[in-house]
Amino acid sequence: MVKYTPNYNLGKPEGTDMYSVLPQNANMDIIDTTLKGLDTKVTGLLADVVWQEAELLNGWESYGVGYEPKFAVDNHNNLIMKGAIKNGVTTKGTVLFILPENMRPIVYRIFLTSCNNQSTNPYEYKAIELAIAPNGTVTLGSTILYHQFLGLENISIKL
C-alpha cells in the first residue's frame, strides 16, 4: 500500500508493493515545480539592490571614494543607506538631501548616527540625530559639532 509524504504528498511505495514508474514521474514533476518556485523566490531576494547616489545640499559633499552617500530600497521594502558625508552646514534642520517619492516613509522617522572630527589628537565621535520626513527630506535632527565626517551606514526603515 502506497504511503504519502506529509509535505508534498509524494507517493512512497512499500518495499513489497508492485511499483510503476508513472507515480515516480509524477513525484519528480512535483519536486521540480516546487524547487523552481523556491529558486525563483530566493533569486529575487538575493538580487542586488539598485543604489542611487544622494544629491547633497547645503555644502555637504561625499566623504570620498568608497563612502559615496547612497540609498536604495531592498527586496523587503526597506529603505537602506550607506556612505558618509562631510563639510556642510551643521545646524539643526539643515537638509542633507531629498529622497525620491518611492523611497519616502509615511511617518516622520528619527535615527542616531555619528560624526567625528577626523583629528589625530584627540579623535572624537559624537552621536547625532538624523530625521527623515514623509516629504523625503533627510535633515539634521540636532546641531552637530563636527562636520568632517557624518556616517550614513546602517540606516534602515520599513517603507
C-alpha positions, 0 to 999 in steps of 0.5 A: 500500500502506497504511503504519502509524504506529509509535505508534498504528498509524494507517493512512497511505495512499500518495499513489497508493493508492485511499483510503476514508474508513472507515480515516480514521474509524477513525484519528480514533476512535483519536486521540480515545480516546487524547487523552481518556485523556491529558486525563483523566490530566493533569486529575487531576494538575493538580487542586488539592490539598485543604489542611487547616489544622494544629491547633497545640499547645503555644502555637504559633499561625499566623504570620498571614494568608497563612502559615496552617500547612497540609498536604495530600497531592498527586496523587503521594502526597506529603505537602506543607506550607506556612505558618509558625508562631510563639510556642510552646514551643521545646524539643526534642520539643515537638509542633507538631501531629498529622497525620491517619492518611492523611497519616502516613509509615511511617518516622520522617522528619527535615527542616531548616527555619528560624526567625528572630527577626523583629528589625530589628537584627540579623535572624537565621535559624537552621536547625532540625530538624523530625521527623515520626513514623509516629504523625503527630506533627510535633515539634521535632527540636532546641531552637530559639532563636527562636520568632517565626517557624518556616517550614513551606514546602517540606516534602515526603515520599513517603507 
